[in-house]
Amino acid sequence: MTKKQTKRILKIAFIVASISSLYFVPWILVRAWLAPLPDTVQEQVNDAIGYGLDGMIVYVDQAGKPPELYAAGWHDRKNKIPVNPKALFKIASISKLYVAVAVAKLVNGKHLSLDKTLANYLPELAGRIENADKITLRMMVQHRSGIPNFTDTPGYWENPPKDNRKTLELVLDKPADFEPDKKYSYSNTNYLLIGEILDKTLGYSHHQYIKKEILTPLELNNTYSLLSEVDLDDVMSGYSVGYDGDLKYNDFINPSGSMVATAKDVGIFLRALNDGSLLKDNEQAIYSSIYDYEHTGLLPGYSSIARYHKDIDAVVVQFVNTSGGYTWNLSEIVYNRIVKILKSS
């Protein structure tokens, strides 16, 4: 075979491989990303439903303008009930922001110390969680503990435990993922344990503390710590690609992601957290040293994004009641496009 023939064969092989690779391109993401930017947030929310998302709620609080709610799609797909922008939603790990605020307030009040260890707070776990005598509360809040993430347990989402104790057993006696404070690795187990520490320190449920210290002062009357506290008809149904059922009825019980709230309530909370009106100066300083000022949430059937955009002084909260497949990627694309619309308006 001549050099010229070899070169020609390689060229053909490259072209064939390139064409074949197009089969694996998620074209729906490309289409959503490259589509012309609409003039309004409502148009973008409407367009998002065309990409296969069942329902969406968006709350925007931009300085100098009245807060706005936008919605499209289904609240309940089976019963053909359209989205209610005031519906309750499973906010999943956005709940961690509320827990971190509680920690900051209790540290400021000298009820907790960020430098005490897991073994100090929950001595019964010494020997059951590796490095319990080295892992501090600060490390758990910041996801730098090395404690394995219980949601990474194979089959977890198919048959989740029904209480915190059984959930914790999924990681007991397992080796640490890494030495404490050596790196960052997101672990829901951290916040399950923080919830236990808060309950023990307070002598009552930290959910009550959050209600007393955060929800009531901000008049967040549509935020709840547990799904069991609300009328399920008020909760947006949740769907997953390839699954026909309504995931609203799946109650994943853990302190790191059990809260339900309206988009407006989450937006009010996020604004207060970022503008300093929620926390006293000392509490704000502690919070700033331990956790973020924005969060996302993901549960089967539910995805959420809650962020403050300082450059346009805007809080934008987005709820989507579809998970699986490329839906999370779509949600992020749509969210970023909404922010672009706000910046251009």
Secondary structure, 3 states (H helix, E strand, C coil): CCHHHHHHHHHHHHHHHHHHHHHHCCHHHHHHHHCCCCCCHHHHHHHHHCCCCCEEEEEEEECCCCCEEEEEEEEECCCCEECCCCCEEECHHHHHHHHHHHHHHHHHCCCCCCCCEHHHHCHHHECCECCCCCCEHHHHHCCCCCCCCHHHCCCCCCCCCCCHHHHHCCCCCCCCCCCCCCCCCCCHHHHHHHHHHHHHHHCCCHHHHHHHHHHCCCCCCCEECCHHHCCHHHECCCEECCECCCHHHCCCCCCCCCCEECHHHHHHHHHHHHHCCCCCHHHHHHHHHHCCCCEEEEECCEEEEEEEEHHHCEEEEEEECEECCCHHHHHHHHHHHHHHHHHHC
